[in-house]
């Protein structure tokens, strides 16, 4: 304990709960089932919340999210001021590179194309855990993927153009 309980097929942390003792598990499962009939229960991993955008075969800047709740839940994602998002994250260069390489590996492992955003936890003892590959990340100018791109010098408009160009290229009959 603790564990994280969430709907299997829902995004934006909707229906997600952190349960600190067995007595709270039933209520958390019931809440998750309000959003999906399939529920996941997994160990809560303490540590720093990291995210990195992937664009094509390039890992973008690693960012760190510091939510004002136990974790980056729906409110922290969408209510201004409920989390701090720093790009690039304050990490040793070797750790940042390891996160970027892991993001590329995860992106490829799920056969993502074009772009994704990969979320990690970095534990206090330095272990890295991939939490998810988001194949349809938020795309407002202030969403995490655009922030990751901006931190490596790719402005929002150019990011959108590169994503659209890659999608068109993937549909081209001349594609190698």
C-alpha positions as CSV (number, residue, x, y, z in Angstrom):
1,X,0.0,0.0,0.0
2,X,-0.7,2.6,-1.3
3,X,-2.2,1.6,-4.6
4,X,-3.6,3.5,-7.6
5,X,-7.0,2.6,-8.8
6,X,-8.2,3.9,-12.2
7,X,-10.5,3.1,-15.1
8,X,-8.7,1.1,-17.8
9,X,-9.8,3.1,-20.8
10,X,-10.2,6.6,-19.6
11,X,-7.8,9.6,-19.9
12,X,-7.0,12.7,-18.0
13,X,-6.9,10.9,-14.6
14,X,-10.8,10.8,-14.6
15,X,-11.9,8.3,-11.9
16,X,-8.3,7.9,-10.5
17,X,-7.8,7.4,-6.8
18,X,-4.8,6.7,-4.5
19,X,-5.8,4.3,-1.8
20,X,-3.7,4.1,1.3
21,X,-5.2,1.2,3.1
22,X,-7.3,-1.9,2.2
23,X,-10.5,-0.5,3.6
24,X,-10.7,2.2,1.0
25,X,-10.3,-0.1,-2.0
26,X,-14.0,-0.9,-2.5
27,X,-15.0,2.8,-2.8
28,X,-12.1,3.5,-5.2
29,X,-13.1,0.6,-7.4
30,X,-16.7,1.7,-7.4
31,X,-15.6,5.3,-8.4
32,X,-13.4,3.9,-11.2
33,X,-16.3,1.7,-12.5
34,X,-18.5,4.8,-12.9
35,X,-16.2,5.6,-15.8
36,X,-15.3,2.1,-17.2
37,X,-16.3,-1.4,-16.5
38,X,-12.6,-2.4,-16.5
39,X,-10.5,-1.2,-13.6
40,X,-6.7,-1.3,-13.0
41,X,-5.2,-1.5,-9.6
42,X,-1.4,-1.0,-9.4
43,X,1.2,-0.1,-6.9
44,X,1.6,3.6,-6.2
45,X,5.2,4.6,-7.0
46,X,6.5,7.5,-5.0
47,X,8.8,10.0,-6.6
48,X,9.2,12.8,-9.1
49,X,6.6,12.9,-11.9
50,X,8.4,13.3,-15.2
51,X,7.2,13.6,-18.8
52,X,8.8,13.8,-22.2
53,X,7.4,14.4,-25.6
54,X,8.4,12.3,-28.6
55,X,8.2,13.7,-32.1
56,X,9.0,11.2,-34.8
57,X,12.3,9.6,-33.7
58,X,13.3,12.5,-31.5
59,X,12.8,12.8,-27.7
60,X,12.0,16.3,-26.7
61,X,12.8,18.0,-23.4
62,X,12.1,16.2,-20.1
63,X,9.7,18.1,-17.9
64,X,8.8,17.7,-14.2
65,X,5.3,18.1,-12.9
66,X,4.7,18.9,-9.3
67,X,1.0,18.5,-8.5
68,X,-0.6,20.2,-5.5
69,X,-2.4,16.9,-4.7
70,X,-1.0,13.4,-4.2
71,X,-0.7,12.9,-7.9
72,X,-1.3,14.7,-11.2
73,X,-5.1,14.2,-11.2
74,X,-7.8,15.8,-13.3
75,X,-8.0,19.0,-11.2
76,X,-4.2,19.4,-11.2
77,X,-4.2,19.0,-15.0
78,X,-6.9,21.4,-15.9
79,X,-7.2,24.0,-13.1
80,X,-4.6,26.8,-13.4
81,X,-2.2,26.9,-10.4
82,X,-2.9,23.3,-9.3
83,X,0.5,22.1,-10.5
84,X,3.9,23.4,-11.4
85,X,5.3,22.3,-14.7
86,X,9.0,22.9,-15.4
87,X,10.6,22.3,-18.8
88,X,13.4,21.3,-18.9
89,X,13.3,19.4,-15.6
90,X,16.1,20.1,-13.1
91,X,17.9,16.8,-13.6
92,X,21.5,15.7,-14.1
93,X,22.2,15.5,-17.8
94,X,22.7,11.7,-17.6
95,X,19.4,11.2,-15.9
96,X,17.6,13.4,-18.5
97,X,19.2,11.4,-21.3
98,X,18.2,8.1,-19.7
99,X,14.6,9.4,-19.5
100,X,14.6,10.5,-23.1
101,X,16.0,7.1,-24.3
102,X,13.4,5.3,-22.2
103,X,10.7,7.5,-23.8
104,X,11.9,6.6,-27.3
105,X,11.9,2.9,-26.4
106,X,8.4,3.1,-24.9
107,X,7.1,5.0,-28.0
108,X,8.5,2.4,-30.3
109,X,7.4,-0.5,-28.1
110,X,3.7,0.5,-28.5
111,X,4.3,1.2,-32.2
112,X,3.3,4.8,-31.8
113,X,3.7,6.9,-34.9
114,X,4.2,10.6,-35.3
115,X,4.2,11.8,-31.7
116,X,3.4,10.8,-28.1
117,X,4.1,11.9,-24.6
118,X,5.6,9.4,-22.1
119,X,5.2,9.7,-18.4
120,X,7.6,8.4,-15.8
121,X,8.2,8.3,-12.0
122,X,11.7,8.8,-10.8
123,X,12.0,7.3,-7.3
124,X,14.1,8.8,-4.5
125,X,16.6,6.0,-5.0
126,X,17.0,6.8,-8.7
127,X,14.9,4.1,-10.3
128,X,12.8,5.1,-13.3
129,X,9.3,3.6,-14.0
130,X,7.3,4.2,-17.2
131,X,3.7,5.0,-16.2
132,X,2.2,5.4,-19.6
133,X,2.6,6.2,-23.3
134,X,0.0,8.8,-24.2
135,X,-0.6,8.5,-28.0
136,X,-3.0,11.3,-28.1
137,X,-1.7,13.9,-25.7
138,X,-3.2,17.3,-25.1
139,X,-2.5,19.8,-27.9
140,X,-3.3,23.3,-26.5
141,X,-0.4,25.8,-26.5
142,X,0.1,25.1,-22.8
143,X,-0.3,21.3,-22.8
144,X,2.7,19.2,-21.8
145,X,3.8,18.0,-25.3
146,X,3.9,21.6,-26.7
147,X,5.9,22.7,-23.5
148,X,8.3,19.8,-24.1
149,X,8.8,20.9,-27.7
150,X,9.1,24.6,-26.8
151,X,11.9,23.8,-24.4
152,X,14.0,22.4,-27.3
153,X,13.2,25.4,-29.6
154,X,10.1,24.1,-31.5
155,X,7.3,26.7,-31.3
156,X,3.7,25.6,-31.1
157,X,2.9,26.4,-34.7
158,X,5.9,24.5,-36.0
159,X,5.1,21.5,-33.8
160,X,1.6,21.3,-35.3
161,X,3.0,21.6,-38.8
162,X,5.5,18.8,-38.2
163,X,2.8,16.5,-36.8
164,X,0.5,17.2,-39.8
165,X,3.4,16.7,-42.2
166,X,4.4,13.4,-40.7
167,X,0.7,12.2,-40.8
168,X,0.5,13.2,-44.5
169,X,3.9,11.5,-45.3
170,X,2.7,8.3,-43.6
171,X,-0.3,8.2,-45.9
172,X,1.7,8.8,-49.0
173,X,1.7,5.9,-51.5
174,X,5.4,6.6,-52.2
175,X,6.3,6.0,-48.6
176,X,9.4,3.8,-48.3
